[in-house]
Amino acid sequence: MDSKKRRLGLLALLLAVYALMAFPVAALASGNDVGQNVASLLKGYATELYGGIVGVVSLMFLINRRYTELLVFLCAAIAVAWMVFAPSEIASAAEGIGKQIFG
């Protein structure tokens, strides 16, 4: 049995090496997109989760009729979401503010 498993493993390895040698462009091109696809998928999940949490906490403020605290919470939630989900806009805004102040 061990020899059959070894032969099967060796055959699979040889087929994988052959496929990489026969189609190198396809093998290398798809590797670059994997990280970007996973990152966009996780960013989408995080955005939905963050929105859900903000919604539930906002409902608690609304039910208890604490409107000023709701306003403060929503402003803070928007600021945090802006910093977390759009760091490039934060960098450009900080650069613009720095140019206005320091010339």
N, C-alpha and C positions, 0 to 999 in steps of 0.2 A: 504494500500500500504506500509506503513512504516513497518508493521509486516512482510510482504513478503520480503522486503529488508533486514531486520534484520535477518530473518531466512536464507536467501541466504548467507548473510555475515558470519553468524555463521557456516553454512555448509561448506563454503569455508575455514574458519579458521580451522575447525575440520579436513578437508581433508588435509590441509597443515601440520598440526601437526602430523597427522597419517603418511603422506609421509616421514616427517623427522624422525619419530620414526622407521618406517619400513626400511628405506634405509639411515641410518646415514653416512655410509662410502661414499656413492655417493654424499651426500649433502655436506659433509665437504671437500672431495677431490677436487671438482670443485671450491670451494671458493678460494683456494690458487692460482689458475691459472688466475683468472679474472684480478687481478691487474697487473700481469705480461703481460697478453695479451693486456690490454689497454695501458700499458706503451710502449710496442713494436709497437703498432699501431700508437700512437701519435709520437713516435720517427721517424717512417717511414714518417709520414706526415710532420713533421718538417724538416727532411732531404730533402725531395722533394721541399718543399717551399724555404728552404735556397738555394738549388742549382738553383732554378728558379730565385730567386732574384739576386744571383751572376751572373747568365748568362745574365740577362737583363742589369745590370749595366756594365758588361764587354762589351756588344754590344755597349752601349753608348760611352765607351772609344774607341772602335775600329772604330766606325763611325766618331768620331771627330779626329781620328789619334793621340791620346794621349797615345803612347805606353809605355812610362816610368811610367806614372800614372797607366796604366793598370797593369803593372808588380807589382807595389807597392800594388795596390788593391788586386790582386790575392794572393800575399804572405800574406797579412793581413787576407784575407778571409780564406785561408788554416789554418793559425794559430788559428783563432777564431773557425773554425769548429773542429779542433783537440781538442781544450780545451772544447768545449761544448759537442761534440758527443763522445769523448773518454776520460773521466776523469780518468779512471783507468790507462791508458797509461801515462797520465800526472803525476800521482802520482808515478808510478814506475820510470819514467824518472827523476823526481825531487829527488827521493830517491837515484838513481844512481849518480846523479850530486853531491848531498850532501855527499855521501860516498867518491867520488873522491876528493872533496875539503877538507872535515874535517876528512877523514880517517876512 
